[in-house]
Amino acid sequence: MSQDRILMDRFGRTFPYLRLSITDVCNFKCSYCLPDGYQGDPDGFLGVDEIRRLVRVFAQLGTKKIRLTGGEPTLRKDFLEIAEVVSSTPGIETVAMTTNGYKLPERAQSFFDAGVNAINVSIDGLTPEKFHLITGKNRFEEVMEGLRLCQQIGFKPVKVNAVLLKDLNHTELDAFIAWASTGVNLRFIELMETGENREYFDAHHISGQVLVDQLEHDGWIEAPREAWAGPARVWKHPSHGGSVGLIAPYSKDFCTTCNRLRVSARGGLHLCLFGEGGHDLRPWLQRDSDADRLKEEICQLLDLKVAGHGLHQHNTGATPHFASIGG
């Protein structure tokens, strides 16, 4: 079926990028997200047929890129089937995933074969001790091995995500940047406040400007923004093959380039990571014949999207933690 319109909000922003959470379950205990481990209900997530209907309609509305997120998306036993469904949808050009790297060495090839063509691996510390401190898991070598394998397999691109944390990993910026210089595509994310992490945020938030200052001092040059890219500003060095990006939601005009929507693992459309909650799409995901109604619902809800988040006023919306709707 052909594309019949594109998603555009009241501010002229278009949305070719959908972040689709397929579970909110995670098996890590990252200090900035789920320090006490997963406490939710591991049932009731969208089924494969619901995902197929959802992705098909978004593709018809101009979505080109789908990122499969969680929680940890690979904990779904039917993850490969989901990836195959998404990658075979007409109009979808990029199927990306974000993973904590759990069992990545033994599963990376199967992800690629299922149609995932871009992957982000979360690595918040560059030593086994630091990795364990931040993630609650002693899996540094496994994750690093998985990352190297992904680079060999041919995912384009392979990226590393790291949350920038004062007194936990920001003192390793030199080491991170040196690692990027070897050809790694690194993405730092400013720590964001959520409903459950205010005390942690106050202790460990640091402005991404410290990274910008370090990169500019070392001769890195900011690159033009790519089509369908995420929210990161990206720097490259004339002498190196890697890149360093920064997602800085507290920066001026951050939301003006928003190009992505989110759907939670239970079918809620989230217009903003820090909005007041999701809008239930599930009633229109039960039958193929409801596709037109689903399109109308999505387009009408998009009129409710606001110009920007309220993080500067400590308004975190309905987001208790990042695993709840895929970050």
Protein Blocks (a to p, Z undefined) as FASTA:
>chain_A
ZZfbdcddfkopacfbccddfbfbdfbdcfklmmnopabdfehiacfklmmmmmmmmmmn
opabdcddedjfklpmklmmmmmmmmmpghiabdcdddehiaklmmmmmmmmnopabdcd
ddfbfbfklmmmmnopacklmmmmmmmmmmmnopacddddddddehklmmmmmmmmmmmm
nopacddddddddfklmmmmmmmgccfklmmmmmmmnopacddddehiafbdcdddfkbc
bdcddddfkbghklmmgcbdcddfkopacfbfklgbdcdfklmmmbfklmmmmmmmmmmm
mmmpcfbdcklnopgbjafbfklnoZZ
